[in-house]
């Protein structure tokens, strides 16, 4: 099938994109197009206006400013995966990006597009929640920052308001002894994840855990913050088997995963526990 008829605007500045976006409620933004274009071809999405932001240079950047990592909305997944600055300052984002589909998709897909699409099995949403990140959005000359926990509203739904454009992703720079890891299970490499887990651990000079955050994808209608389940790690000098069993029990209590044609709820619940333990072990070692 082919998409329904639509008007097209190629924006070269954020102002041009916002002006077009505010002209109709039926407008959609095109960046990588890896999710939107297939939906349009199936006529599951029928925008009357398509706003191409690939020419907006100010949205394609990676900067570390005042202890904060700033990633422009049109930064491609492949750049997230390979960029030396991201691998140094936001390694969890780089690792999560490496799990996204195949290289051809990562060459086109963008971080802003992935987050705005809000697919509950997408890796980057879970990574953003685990890092306690934020996004900066703009509309009608006004800007606001939306924390990761408040960005996702449901299946393919965000709290972005009509006419708002996602400009960049904001992440805290890694603390001294910080380590992170992303682990997922998919039927085949490049398939959508059944369950994915993002973990971030910070350790003090004496090796004890001072902070631990975990989030999962594929466990609900939005990325699921599982940080409440890993409190047993705080203050620990090592992630012993007993502590990790307590963490796994916490994950079991914290998730209420769906059943579908890919996996039932019990499978997802078990995967969440196994992947959380694995991701935490790796993140702990990397925090040395």
VENZIDA-V921134 format. One line per field, one symbol per residue. psi: psi as a letter, one per 30 degrees, with the letter a starting at -180 (. if undefined). A space follows every 10 residues. Layout:
psi: ???
This chain:
psi: llllkllkkj kfleeeeeee effkfgkkkk degfeeeeee efgfkikfkk jjgfgjeffi ljljkhgkkk jlfgkleeee efkeeefefi feeeeeeffj bleeeffell eeeeefehkf gkefeeeeee fhalkklkkh fkllkjlefg ekfajhklgk lkfkkkelkk kklkldikkl kkklklelkf lkkekkkkkk kkklegfkkf kkkklllgga flkkjgeffg fffkfkfkil eeeeeeeeee eefflillka felleeeeee eeeeeeeeee eeeeefg.
